[in-house]
Amino acid sequence: MTAHHASFWQAAIVDLDGTMVDTLGDFDLALNRSLAELGLPGVDRGFIANTVGKGSAHLLRSTLAQVQADAQHYDALWAAYQRHYLAINGQAATVYPGVVEGLTRLRDAGLRLACLTNKPTAFAKPLLQAKGLEGFFAEVFGGDAFERTKPDPLPLRKTCEALGSAPGRTLMVGDSSNDARAARAAGCPVVLMAYGYNHGEPPQAAGPDAVLSRLDALDLDALAQQLGH
């Protein structure tokens, strides 16, 4: 990596579910245990994969609609889901190949790192800890950290402020159109992972600067040049 391009990047903001950790197994267990507790039918992993990414409230409301249950079950489902998710958090989740290597490279290149997810902060921090990833991050912000969530640009702007970085020199690493739209609106370059949860759409359709098969395939030099720096 040349000093010229390395000095262009100040920070990176990294999404969690579908970007660093495959959490479908956790969602499957917590959600279906909660539904069973309320005497409601279960949902399959395909539905979950297409629905996660917009925060817990969206997931639970969509699930009630999917199983054709009354919306009045929401509060009970939320309480059960919080309890079950915290109990199993990380147990059925795996870190994607290349993530630890990729984060190590970003850190070694001198970038300050933040994790920004729509997952509640109380779920995100223990998960990072359980997977040995928390040491990479100067900041961790969940979906309840700010008054709005991705795809609104506010969380990215606030995270850049916390990192002391300029949005244009802060790379967003995510897996969905939520990440891409938030990054574009905040003025951050953005790369998406090819394997994540993007509401059933190909990540290329969200118009990122690059789509990566693994985080350690990220070439900061090439990306800086592509962006004209």
ZIQUIQUI-V629551 format. One record per backbone hydrogen bond with DSSP energy under -0.5 kcal/mol. CO is the residue of the C=O (numbers start at 1). NH is the residue of the N-H. E is the energy in kcal/mol with one decimal. If there is no record, write none. Layout:
co=<CO;CO>
nh=<NH;NH>
e=<E;E>
This chain:
co=<2;3;5;5;10;11;12;12;13;14;16;16;16;20;21;21;22;23;24;25;26;27;28;29;30;31;32;33;34;35;36;44;45;46;47;48;48;49;51;55;56;57;58;59;60;61;62;63;64;65;70;71;73;74;75;76;77;78;79;80;81;82;83;84;85;88;88;90;92;94;96;97;98;99;100;101;102;103;104;105;106;107;112;113;113;114;114;115;119;120;120;121;123;124;125;126;127;128;128;129;133;134;139;141;142;149;152;153;153;154;155;156;157;158;159;160;160;166;167;169;169;169;171;171;172;172;173;174;176;177;178;179;180;181;182;183;183;184;189;190;190;191;192;193;196;198;202;203;204;210;212;214;215;218;219;220;221;222;223;224;225>
nh=<6;7;8;9;112;171;14;114;173;116;19;20;21;96;18;23;94;27;28;29;30;31;32;33;34;35;36;37;38;40;39;48;49;50;51;51;52;199;54;59;60;61;62;63;64;65;66;67;69;68;73;74;77;78;79;80;81;82;83;84;85;86;87;88;89;91;92;93;25;22;99;215;102;103;104;105;106;107;108;109;111;110;12;138;139;14;116;141;143;123;124;125;127;128;129;130;131;133;134;132;136;137;115;117;145;152;155;156;157;158;159;160;161;162;163;164;165;169;170;10;11;171;13;173;174;191;15;193;180;181;182;183;184;185;186;187;188;187;172;209;210;174;212;196;198;201;205;206;207;192;194;217;218;220;223;224;225;226;227;229;228>
e=<-2.4;-2.2;-1.0;-1.0;-2.0;-2.3;-0.5;-2.1;-3.1;-1.7;-1.4;-2.4;-2.1;-2.2;-2.5;-1.0;-1.7;-2.5;-2.8;-2.2;-2.8;-2.7;-2.1;-2.3;-1.8;-2.5;-2.2;-1.9;-1.3;-3.1;-1.4;-1.9;-3.0;-1.6;-0.8;-1.2;-2.4;-0.5;-0.6;-1.9;-2.8;-2.4;-2.5;-2.1;-2.2;-1.9;-2.4;-2.3;-3.1;-1.1;-2.0;-1.9;-2.7;-3.0;-2.1;-2.2;-3.0;-2.6;-1.8;-2.9;-3.0;-2.1;-1.6;-1.7;-1.8;-3.1;-0.5;-1.0;-0.5;-3.5;-1.6;-0.5;-2.3;-2.9;-2.2;-2.0;-2.2;-2.5;-2.7;-1.6;-2.0;-1.8;-2.3;-2.7;-1.0;-3.1;-0.6;-2.9;-2.2;-1.7;-2.4;-2.3;-1.4;-2.4;-2.1;-2.9;-1.8;-2.9;-1.0;-1.5;-1.7;-1.5;-2.4;-2.4;-1.8;-2.3;-0.5;-0.6;-2.3;-2.8;-2.1;-2.5;-2.1;-2.2;-2.1;-1.4;-2.2;-1.9;-1.8;-2.7;-1.4;-0.5;-3.0;-0.5;-0.5;-2.5;-2.8;-2.4;-2.0;-3.0;-2.1;-2.4;-2.6;-2.2;-1.7;-1.2;-2.7;-0.5;-2.9;-2.9;-0.7;-2.4;-2.6;-0.7;-0.7;-2.5;-1.4;-1.6;-1.9;-2.3;-3.1;-1.5;-1.7;-0.7;-2.3;-2.4;-2.4;-2.7;-1.9;-2.9;-1.6>
